[in-house]
Amino acid sequence: MKKPNPGGVVIIKKYANRRLYNTETSSYITLEHLAAMTREGREFKVVDAKTEEDITHNVLTQIIMEEESRGQTMLPVSFLRQLISMYGDSMQSMVPSYLEASMDSFRRNQLQFRSALEGAFAGSPFEEMAKRNMAMFEAATQAFKPGAEPAAAPASAASPGGSAASAAAKDDQIAALKSELADLKAKVDRLGS
């Protein structure tokens, strides 16, 4: 008899042979599947199949280690050293809530930046340029996510031909975009203050 999933949490069982079993789909899965579920916002709980002990923390840490070992490092060495030095420290109990609050703040700032970027140029002649910038920003954000595939350049950004005139026009566009991005960053900084 299958146990109900409390609050839609998917139960994953980990067996002694290190295999992971998704009780929702009745299939064996990999760490990559769990990473994809995490990116999709799916809640899951990993339990030891024999003891029923919650080992979600260990498995999530293992996923991070796998991602970091693939060369897509997101955790700087200095951060890792500081984190390790906090183990056993009197402040250790405060670190998890601080890190969680910091990540929540980062996500909120990211959403505010997107909203500001979309709203800053609505109805103006720069609206199309802002949309292209937003697409480039989204592509850049995706590039920093572990396991992300490189994004294809937007069709409007393709350069026709290869003439010196089109190269100069492209350089002018890049300079204008850099200037606009600096202005937007200043606006976002002011919004955050």
Secondary structure by P-SEA (a helix, b strand, c coil): ccccccccbbbbbbccccccccccccccccaaaaaaaaaabbbbbbccccccccaaaaaaaaaaaaaaaaccccccaaaaaaaaaacccccccaaaaaaaaaaaaaaaaaaaaaaaaaaccccccaaaaaaaaaaaaaaaaaaacccccccccccccccccccaaaaaaaaaaaaaaaaaaaaaaaaaaaaac
